[in-house]
Amino acid sequence: QPLRVWLMEHDYRILDEEVLRENRFDYEIIVAERSGPVTYTAEQLYFGPLQMQTRSPAFLLKWQRLLGKKHKALSNFARAQKAVSEEKMQDIAQQISWITALLN
């Protein structure tokens, strides 16, 4: 996400995106070119505007795995001895909502 934000803020348009899985790691390949002002939504910045459209098997698997991790993190926050900020919990809940909507 930080790379996509930087690209948008510096007038780069994303031309192509791909998720590659290798040895338990997901890699996102992004091709962009300077094009003038471009605007992406928060969800497009999170998932990738083109990946949301193409929905490749590697992309969907990545987000299925991350959904489980986000649910686990949220439940761990609830049981944590040290309080977790409400903002952090809301951020994770928002991500879970986006991922669930994407996968359905």
C-alpha positions, 0 to 999 in steps of 0.5 A: 500500500505505501508504494501505491500511495507514493505512486498516486501522490507523484502522478504515476498510473499503475499499468500492470500488477501481479501477485507471485507466490514463492517459498511461502512469500507473496510478492507484488509486482507493480508496473507504473508510468508517470501520467499526470494526476491519478486518484485511487480509492482507499480499497484500490490502494490496499488491494491494487486497482488492477488486481481487484479487477483481474482477481488472479488465483494467487491474488485470491489465495493471498487475501484468503490467508491474510483474512485468517491472520487478520481475524486471529489478530483481532481476537488476540487484541481482545484478549491482550493484557495491555490495551490495544488502541481503538484506532488499531482495532478499527483499522484491522476491522476495516481491513477484514470488511474489505477482504471479506467483500472482495472474496465474496 
